[in-house]
Amino acid sequence: MTTMLQDLRDSGRGFLQTLGAMTWFLLRLLRETPSALLRFGLIWQQLYRLGAHSLLIIGISAVFVGMVLALQGYHILSQFGATESLGVMVAMTLVRELGPVLTAVLFAGRAGTSLASEIGLMRATDQLSGMEMMAVDPVKRVIVPRFLAGVIAVPLLTAIFSALGIFGGYVVGVGLLGVDAGPFWSQMNNAVQVGTDVMSGIWKSVAFGVTASLVAVYEGYKAPPTAEGVSRATTRAIVITAVAVLAINFLITAMIVGEG
């Protein structure tokens, strides 16, 4: 019992230390952001690498998620004779919840792990130390452009995910299950509000973009300069991001519901 309590205390202390170090690292990145924006070419290169290379997995996943939502939604709504509301259900679920959350998790799995391993390998092969010896700040040159590119990429990918998910729901609902296309689109247009539903998804995607990018660059930058250290950092990046995204999603949703 005593050992268990001590392990819990050590785990809690380690969590708070990591959270504090990560917050301090985020403040440092934000301090360097204005100067990094003046070299937007570096950010654009990383935005293309992180965003474009994630498009395929985001697009395919979105279509299948939308198709599953349509199948499940049709089965439930048909019991109440309300299948014409299928478009509303698919759109609301994607725009408010599944779009931001799944995009962030997929981004962490595809681009976040790539970022963490890339930066960790640069640390292990002394590339970052070489920059410091040449009076080049690796945080300004390497970390900040990748962080900002991730922050920009996630909301854009979330919008694509939601649009393709609705398309997948349309294909199954209208094309396969016979739901009328008119009510599918008209009820969706009437029910989904830009100021509340869409903005809720946008704010979530921005928060998730900051979280996923910060965790990836932090874990890579702080990774021990060994093969095992880089491997652990890559694993930690996806695990921490997934848990953090779910926790932040709950907090934001609770605040939105509370305000409503």
Secondary structure in CASP SS format (residue, H / E / C, confidence):
PFRMAT SS
TARGET T0000
AUTHOR 0000-0000-0000
METHOD secondary structure of the structure
MODEL  1
M C 1.00
T H 1.00
T H 1.00
M H 1.00
L H 1.00
Q H 1.00
D H 1.00
L H 1.00
R H 1.00
D H 1.00
S H 1.00
G H 1.00
R H 1.00
G H 1.00
F H 1.00
L H 1.00
Q H 1.00
T H 1.00
L H 1.00
G H 1.00
A H 1.00
M H 1.00
T H 1.00
W H 1.00
F H 1.00
L H 1.00
L H 1.00
R H 1.00
L H 1.00
L H 1.00
R H 1.00
E H 1.00
T H 1.00
P H 1.00
S H 1.00
A H 1.00
L H 1.00
L C 1.00
R C 1.00
F H 1.00
G H 1.00
L H 1.00
I H 1.00
W H 1.00
Q H 1.00
Q H 1.00
L H 1.00
Y H 1.00
R H 1.00
L H 1.00
G H 1.00
A H 1.00
H C 1.00
S C 1.00
L H 1.00
L H 1.00
I H 1.00
I H 1.00
G H 1.00
I H 1.00
S H 1.00
A H 1.00
V H 1.00
F H 1.00
V H 1.00
G H 1.00
M H 1.00
V H 1.00
L H 1.00
A H 1.00
L H 1.00
Q H 1.00
G H 1.00
Y H 1.00
H H 1.00
I H 1.00
L H 1.00
S H 1.00
Q C 1.00
F C 1.00
G C 1.00
A C 1.00
T H 1.00
E H 1.00
S H 1.00
L H 1.00
G H 1.00
V H 1.00
M H 1.00
V H 1.00
A H 1.00
M H 1.00
T H 1.00
L H 1.00
V H 1.00
R H 1.00
E H 1.00
L H 1.00
G H 1.00
P H 1.00
V H 1.00
L H 1.00
T H 1.00
A H 1.00
V H 1.00
L H 1.00
F H 1.00
A H 1.00
G H 1.00
R H 1.00
A H 1.00
G H 1.00
T H 1.00
S H 1.00
L H 1.00
A H 1.00
S H 1.00
E H 1.00
I H 1.00
G H 1.00
L H 1.00
M H 1.00
R H 1.00
A H 1.00
T C 1.00
D C 1.00
Q H 1.00
L H 1.00
S H 1.00
G H 1.00
M H 1.00
E H 1.00
M H 1.00
M C 1.00
A C 1.00
V C 1.00
D C 1.00
P H 1.00
V H 1.00
K H 1.00
R H 1.00
V H 1.00
I H 1.00
V H 1.00
P H 1.00
R H 1.00
F H 1.00
L H 1.00
A H 1.00
G H 1.00
V H 1.00
I H 1.00
A H 1.00
V H 1.00
P H 1.00
L H 1.00
L H 1.00
T H 1.00
A H 1.00
I H 1.00
F H 1.00
S H 1.00
A H 1.00
L H 1.00
G H 1.00
I H 1.00
F H 1.00
G H 1.00
G H 1.00
Y H 1.00
V H 1.00
V H 1.00
G H 1.00
V H 1.00
G H 1.00
L H 1.00
L C 1.00
G C 1.00
V C 1.00
D C 1.00
A H 1.00
G H 1.00
P H 1.00
F H 1.00
W H 1.00
S H 1.00
Q H 1.00
M H 1.00
N H 1.00
N H 1.00
A H 1.00
V C 1.00
Q C 1.00
V H 1.00
G H 1.00
T H 1.00
D H 1.00
V H 1.00
M H 1.00
S H 1.00
G H 1.00
I H 1.00
W H 1.00
K H 1.00
S H 1.00
V H 1.00
A H 1.00
F H 1.00
G H 1.00
V H 1.00
T H 1.00
A H 1.00
S H 1.00
L H 1.00
V H 1.00
A H 1.00
V H 1.00
Y H 1.00
E H 1.00
G H 1.00
Y H 1.00
K C 1.00
A C 1.00
P C 1.00
P C 1.00
T C 1.00
A H 1.00
E H 1.00
G H 1.00
V H 1.00
S H 1.00
R H 1.00
A H 1.00
T H 1.00
T H 1.00
R H 1.00
A H 1.00
I H 1.00
V H 1.00
I H 1.00
T H 1.00
A H 1.00
V H 1.00
A H 1.00
V H 1.00
L H 1.00
A H 1.00
I H 1.00
N H 1.00
F H 1.00
L H 1.00
I H 1.00
T H 1.00
A H 1.00
M H 1.00
I H 1.00
V H 1.00
G H 1.00
E H 1.00
G C 1.00
END
